Amino acid sequence: MRGYHVLVPLFEPGVPLHVTRAMLGIGLRALVAQNLVWLYCHPRTPSLYDSGVVYEREPAGREDWQTIPVTLERGNGDCEDLAAWRTAELQHQGEKARIITRTKRQRNGRLLIHVLVMRENGDIEDPSLLLGMGF
């Protein structure tokens, strides 16, 4: 669990949106599952919002999918890292939260993807925004 995951390039123009969403869903659920295992094995892990971790966009051309220990070690993460941690944290507490994506095609054909948390009550939580995205 100390490593990180590199996303395969699904974001190129011409990749059908339904393929991208399906592959992202599988990968994101796997990242949440890895984080759940981490939380069960390390119950003293701080909560995401108490951890000191901040949002940081990755450099162009790099896409690391970080587990909780990697995010803690680096002190930062982007949207999928933070949302996967928060979703696992809520599930570990017994809430039926789930990870979701919002996608938008740009005029140049590139796909913008943002990863969020849907709470059990239907509210959408954006850990990236709460931890510094856009400031």
Steps between C-alpha positions, in 0.01 A plus 500: 500500500801732506510542124287709276297424194553654160183553302497368145444779244122499458476875465606537138262633234305222336467273804125446545368659818323180612831307480680766699228511767490121533877470537516791743224349712686171530827669590346741749307226681825300523681801649221545757525128585878527552446799726236309699749220562754760613251654745407161646868415549598849623212627715704796629524654153389864526185604319560659162404845624720469813800355315656824375479373141420765238373492143771522236451458128744260337733624228376463143554149370517336844212321670577316824222323686613517861394287794464658844859430613647648183278808530603542864867462408478756219275738695280559197272336249269584215131432463499119466747458788302721737154374398610135528639564849187684614267237353692219674499699825121543488444135406729395785272699733198311365366756254397384153700771324626444147752652266366676189636685198396806306622514141506767234641495146692810404473650152837347412361153577690452828305369793492680835422273793438597861455245780262565789329324790128433511382476859233254608243783520571601137715803579810546285826567685807635323811428710721670240313828537502471879877437499611787281405444136440832329663718762 
